[in-house]
Amino acid sequence: MDPEISKWLNSFKESFVNQLKQLEDSQKTVEQDINKSLEFCIEKSDENTKLITAQNEQIKKQQELIESLVTENSILKKQVNQLKYDLDCAQQDSRLNSVKIHGLPVEPNQPLLPSIINLSKSIDFPLQEDMLDTYFQLKNKINDRPGTVVLKFLRRSDKNTFLQKKKIRRDLNTTHLGLQTSSPIYINESLTAERRILLSKARKFKKDFNWKYVWTSAGKIFLRKTDNSKVIMITSQADIDKILS
């Protein structure tokens, strides 16, 4: 072989070997970089997994705490509602012998009792002063109508009879007292503020759903749909809601 050709071949071979070696070295470097990147990603993935696990655990604890607080709050609400109901019952018990009269005209600076006795005669109830524990008139700050008169009987039987007599005279008004002008007079059981609100809601329910009766007895509120349907005692808004459920 020609020496020049042999030299050229050797040079080409050496160059090829060097380039091949460089490619191998470069490939090893790339593989090392890829391995390092994979190791880094795996490490970060492990860290993220631990972080997510810790966060999930924290979220679980927070959810358990929230559920516990919700349960506790529900229990406290029931206890508060029960205490309010017990207080309302105690207040209502103190009113069991009392009635309220709305619209009874009383002359200014005149004794109240004669007007009360005159009203009692109009409903055929033989009222005597010694039947009463106390009586008084509240001031009416809203309009010029007579202030509400409160009667507290000594005996509940007298109070019940008084109310029964009023039911017979359903259209009671000032003409029954001998006055020329006609203005309605209402006689009702004395209810606590809570029960007055509840009675108003019961009356609205009766009107909205065409029920026949709503009334009070011994400070309790009752609803009845028809003459033949059962009587439902209303102690809270929940009792009204339950009828619709």
C-alpha positions in Angstrom: 0.0 0.0 0.0 1.1 3.5 -0.8 2.7 5.0 2.3 0.6 8.2 1.9 -2.6 6.2 1.7 -1.6 4.2 4.7 -0.8 7.4 6.6 -4.1 8.9 5.7 -6.0 5.8 6.7 -4.2 5.7 10.1 -5.0 9.4 10.6 -8.7 8.8 9.7 -8.9 5.8 12.0 -7.4 7.7 14.9 -9.7 10.7 14.3 -12.7 8.4 14.1 -11.8 6.6 17.3 -11.3 10.0 19.0 -14.7 11.2 17.8 -16.3 7.9 18.9 -14.7 8.3 22.3 -16.0 11.8 22.6 -19.5 10.7 21.7 -19.3 7.9 24.3 -18.1 10.4 26.9 -20.8 12.9 26.0 -23.4 10.1 26.2 -22.2 9.1 29.6 -22.4 12.8 30.7 -25.9 13.1 29.4 -26.9 9.8 31.1 -25.3 11.0 34.4 -27.2 14.3 34.1 -30.5 12.5 33.4 -29.9 10.2 36.3 -29.2 13.2 38.6 -32.4 14.9 37.3 -34.4 11.7 37.9 -32.9 11.4 41.4 -33.8 15.0 42.1 -37.3 14.6 40.8 -37.8 11.4 42.8 -36.5 13.2 45.9 -38.8 16.2 45.3 -41.7 13.8 44.6 -41.0 12.1 47.9 -40.9 15.4 49.7 -44.1 16.5 48.0 -45.8 13.2 48.9 -44.8 13.7 52.6 -46.0 17.3 52.4 -49.3 16.3 50.9 -49.7 13.5 53.5 -49.0 16.0 56.3 -51.4 18.5 54.8 -54.1 15.8 54.4 -53.6 14.9 58.0 -53.9 18.5 59.0 -57.0 18.9 57.0 -58.5 15.8 58.5 -57.8 17.1 62.0 -59.4 20.5 61.1 -62.4 18.7 59.7 -62.7 16.6 62.9 -62.4 19.8 64.9 -65.1 21.6 62.8 -67.4 18.6 63.1 -66.9 18.6 66.9 -67.6 22.4 67.1 -70.7 22.0 65.0 -72.0 19.2 67.2 -71.1 21.2 70.3 -72.8 24.3 68.9 -75.9 22.3 68.1 -76.0 20.9 71.7 -75.6 24.4 73.1 -78.4 25.8 70.9 -80.7 23.1 72.1 -79.8 23.8 75.7 -80.3 27.6 75.2 -83.7 26.9 73.5 -84.7 24.7 76.3 -83.7 27.3 78.9 -85.6 30.0 77.0 -88.6 27.7 76.8 -88.4 26.9 80.5 -88.2 30.7 81.3 -91.1 31.4 79.0 -93.2 28.7 80.7 -92.3 30.1 84.1 -93.3 33.6 83.0 -96.5 32.2 81.4 -97.4 30.4 84.7 -97.3 33.8 86.4 -100.0 35.0 83.9 -102.3 32.0 84.1 -104.9 34.0 86.1 -104.6 37.1 84.0 -106.5 38.5 81.0 -105.9 41.6 78.8 -108.7 43.9 77.6 -108.1 46.0 74.5 -110.3 48.9 73.6 -112.1 49.4 76.9 -112.8 53.2 77.2 -111.9 54.8 80.5 -112.5 58.4 81.3 -109.4 60.4 82.1 -108.7 60.8 85.9 -111.6 58.4 86.7 -111.4 55.2 88.6 -110.7 52.1 86.5 -112.9 49.6 88.4 -116.3 50.9 87.4 -115.4 50.6 83.7 -114.3 47.0 84.4 -117.5 46.1 86.2 -119.6 47.7 83.5 -117.8 45.6 80.9 -118.3 42.5 83.0 -122.0 43.1 83.2 -122.1 43.4 79.4 -120.9 39.8 79.1 -123.1 38.6 82.0 -120.2 38.0 84.4 -120.9 39.0 88.0 -117.5 40.6 88.8 -116.7 41.6 92.3 -113.6 43.5 93.4 -112.6 40.7 95.8 -112.3 38.4 92.8 -109.3 40.3 91.6 -105.7 40.1 92.8 -104.9 43.3 90.9 -105.9 45.4 87.9 -104.4 48.3 86.0 -104.3 50.1 82.7 -101.2 50.3 80.5 -100.5 53.5 78.6 -101.0 53.4 74.9 -98.1 55.3 73.2 -99.0 54.4 69.6 -102.4 56.0 69.0 -105.4 57.5 70.8 -107.1 54.1 71.5 -107.6 53.2 75.2 -104.6 51.6 76.8 -104.7 47.8 77.5 -106.4 46.9 80.8 -104.9 43.9 82.7 -107.0 41.9 85.2 -105.4 39.3 87.5 -108.0 37.1 89.2 -107.4 35.3 92.5 -109.0 32.1 91.2 -108.3 30.6 87.8 -111.9 29.3 87.6 -113.1 32.9 87.7 -110.7 33.9 84.9 -111.8 30.9 82.8 -115.5 31.8 83.3 -114.8 35.4 82.4 -113.2 34.3 79.1 -116.1 31.8 78.4 -118.6 34.6 78.8 -116.7 36.7 76.4 -116.8 34.0 73.8 -120.6 34.0 73.9 -120.5 37.8 73.2 -118.3 37.4 70.1 -119.1 40.9 68.7 -118.3 42.8 72.0 -118.0 46.5 71.3 -118.4 49.9 73.1 -122.2 50.0 72.3 -122.6 47.1 74.8 -121.3 49.6 77.4 -124.0 52.1 76.6 -121.9 54.3 74.3 -123.3 55.5 70.9 -120.1 54.9 69.0 -119.1 51.4 68.1 -115.5 50.3 68.6 -114.4 46.7 69.1 -113.4 45.4 72.6 -111.1 42.4 72.7 -110.5 40.1 75.8 -107.7 37.6 75.6 -105.5 35.5 77.8 -102.4 37.3 79.0 -99.5 35.8 77.0 -95.7 36.4 77.2 -94.0 38.3 74.4 -92.7 35.0 72.9 -96.1 33.4 72.9 -97.8 36.5 71.4 -95.3 36.3 68.5 -95.9 32.6 68.1 -99.7 33.1 68.2 -99.3 35.7 65.4 -97.4 33.1 63.4 -100.1 30.5 64.1 -102.8 32.9 63.0 -100.9 33.6 59.8 -100.6 29.9 59.1 -104.3 29.4 59.7 -105.1 32.1 57.2 -102.5 31.1 54.6 -103.5 27.4 54.6 -107.2 27.8 55.2 -107.3 26.0 58.6 -110.4 26.5 60.6 -109.3 27.2 64.2 -106.5 28.8 66.2 -106.9 29.5 69.9 -105.3 29.7 73.3 -106.1 27.9 76.5 -104.2 28.2 79.8 -101.5 30.0 78.0 -101.0 27.3 75.3 -101.6 27.8 71.6 -103.6 25.3 69.5 -104.4 24.7 65.8 -107.1 22.6 64.2 -107.7 22.2 60.5 -111.3 21.1 60.6 -114.0 20.1 63.2 -113.0 16.4 62.9 -109.2 16.8 62.6 -106.9 16.4 65.6 -105.8 19.3 67.8 -102.2 20.3 67.5 -100.4 22.2 70.3 -97.9 24.8 69.1 -94.9 25.4 71.3 -92.5 26.7 68.7 -92.0 27.6 65.1 -90.8 24.0 64.6 -94.3 22.7 65.4 -95.7 24.9 62.6 -93.0 23.8 60.2 -93.6 20.1 61.1 -97.2 20.4 59.9 -96.0 21.2 56.4 -93.3 18.5 56.2 
